[in-house]
Amino acid sequence: MAAVASDFRSAMVNVFLPAADLRRFCRAAVAALPNIKVNGAIIPPMDLSSIPLFAAITRRMGWLTERQTVLAENVANVNTPGYNEKDLKEPDFRALVQGKTSGVHLVATRPNHIVAKPGGEIDGTVETTADRTLNGNGVSIEAQMMKVSQNTADYSLTTTLYQKHIALIKTALGTNGSR
Amino acid sequence: MDFDKSFAIAFSGMSAQGERLKIIAENLANVDSTAQAPGGEPYKRKLITFEDVLDRSMGVQKVKVAGIKTLDSGFGKRFEPGHPAADASGYVTTPNVNSITELMDMREAQRSYEANLNVIDAAKAMLSRTIDLLHG
């Protein structure tokens, strides 16, 4: 089982570039495009991540992934004495969609500067107050299962939303969804 | 990929519960294992404990077996004069294993194992939704 798991894990790592690498790659690809000039004015290429909705969807997916990790920790430690269940704080996704959050970030100007990762704004974990058993464990397995399935449904909703909006843009481009 | 972490944690939980099931099986199998001579000790019930452990490479809290301890008290006595381990008054000391407790423990281990499997299923579903994005 463990061998299968590690094989699967390494296959996954090989197949998927980390999100940050992918984003960097996209930026580079966009930057490499020739400038389009209309009446002397340079028209910038389209960058999906500059659209607030897409930025919010990306953040939401990152947050849901992180939450899945926290929930997995809770479930794995369901019989550990003294362990209390944890959950992630929910950032204000509404403000994110409306593009209201400030775009101020720390910038690294020297190689030894420490920069927060893109997902670094995810708020810390919150220990929830559940009834504790005699051995001091506070994990409620039913609540965790509910949260896991809700998390999966939310993720599904988010990816569907992403697909729908891509389809919307394609419709606007007149390609009718085909490539 | 951060789902890696979810998978790794759930696998650590599954192997811990598997270890627990092994101990329960040992206890159940030895429910009648007595000493072979008068004054000897019968099988002692084993108890497994877990602890959370920080995986520094991933920054997550996995679970591991903290230790397996043997319990020295709560032995039973049975009147069986012909038994090789019977004392002068004909009593045999029996193991401190209660099969009902063990069965309940076993059911709990099974449920916890299933819960970890559910987490893997959920993470897998999320991962495949992400892959589906490629299909446009």
Boltz contact constraints between the chains, C-beta under 6 A:
constraints:
  - contact:
      token1: [A, 5]
      token2: [B, 11]
      max_distance: 6.0
  - contact:
      token1: [A, 9]
      token2: [B, 4]
      max_distance: 6.0
  - contact:
      token1: [A, 12]
      token2: [B, 1]
      max_distance: 6.0
  - contact:
      token1: [A, 16]
      token2: [B, 1]
      max_distance: 6.0
  - contact:
      token1: [A, 65]
      token2: [B, 2]
      max_distance: 6.0
  - contact:
      token1: [A, 68]
      token2: [B, 6]
      max_distance: 6.0
  - contact:
      token1: [A, 68]
      token2: [B, 123]
      max_distance: 6.0
  - contact:
      token1: [A, 69]
      token2: [B, 5]
      max_distance: 6.0
  - contact:
      token1: [A, 69]
      token2: [B, 6]
      max_distance: 6.0
  - contact:
      token1: [A, 72]
      token2: [B, 6]
      max_distance: 6.0
  - contact:
      token1: [A, 72]
      token2: [B, 9]
      max_distance: 6.0
  - contact:
      token1: [A, 72]
      token2: [B, 10]
      max_distance: 6.0
  - contact:
      token1: [A, 72]
      token2: [B, 119]
      max_distance: 6.0
  - contact:
      token1: [A, 73]
      token2: [B, 9]
      max_distance: 6.0
  - contact:
      token1: [A, 73]
      token2: [B, 60]
      max_distance: 6.0
  - contact:
      token1: [A, 73]
      token2: [B, 61]
      max_distance: 6.0
  - contact:
      token1: [A, 75]
      token2: [B, 115]
      max_distance: 6.0
  - contact:
      token1: [A, 75]
      token2: [B, 116]
      max_distance: 6.0
  - contact:
      token1: [A, 75]
      token2: [B, 119]
      max_distance: 6.0
  - contact:
      token1: [A, 76]
      token2: [B, 9]
      max_distance: 6.0
  - contact:
      token1: [A, 76]
      token2: [B, 12]
      max_distance: 6.0
  - contact:
      token1: [A, 76]
      token2: [B, 13]
      max_distance: 6.0
  - contact:
      token1: [A, 76]
      token2: [B, 63]
      max_distance: 6.0
  - contact:
      token1: [A, 77]
      token2: [B, 52]
      max_distance: 6.0
  - contact:
      token1: [A, 77]
      token2: [B, 63]
      max_distance: 6.0
  - contact:
      token1: [A, 78]
      token2: [B, 112]
      max_distance: 6.0
  - contact:
      token1: [A, 79]
      token2: [B, 50]
      max_distance: 6.0
  - contact:
      token1: [A, 80]
      token2: [B, 50]
      max_distance: 6.0
  - contact:
      token1: [A, 80]
      token2: [B, 51]
      max_distance: 6.0
  - contact:
      token1: [A, 80]
      token2: [B, 52]
      max_distance: 6.0
  - contact:
      token1: [A, 80]
      token2: [B, 63]
      max_distance: 6.0
  - contact:
      token1: [A, 83]
      token2: [B, 52]
      max_distance: 6.0
  - contact:
      token1: [A, 141]
      token2: [B, 115]
      max_distance: 6.0
  - contact:
      token1: [A, 148]
      token2: [B, 119]
      max_distance: 6.0
  - contact:
      token1: [A, 148]
      token2: [B, 122]
      max_distance: 6.0
  - contact:
      token1: [A, 152]
      token2: [B, 122]
      max_distance: 6.0
  - contact:
      token1: [A, 152]
      token2: [B, 125]
      max_distance: 6.0
  - contact:
      token1: [A, 152]
      token2: [B, 126]
      max_distance: 6.0
  - contact:
      token1: [A, 155]
      token2: [B, 126]
      max_distance: 6.0
  - contact:
      token1: [A, 155]
      token2: [B, 129]
      max_distance: 6.0
  - contact:
      token1: [A, 156]
      token2: [B, 129]
      max_distance: 6.0
  - contact:
      token1: [A, 159]
      token2: [B, 129]
      max_distance: 6.0
  - contact:
      token1: [A, 159]
      token2: [B, 133]
      max_distance: 6.0
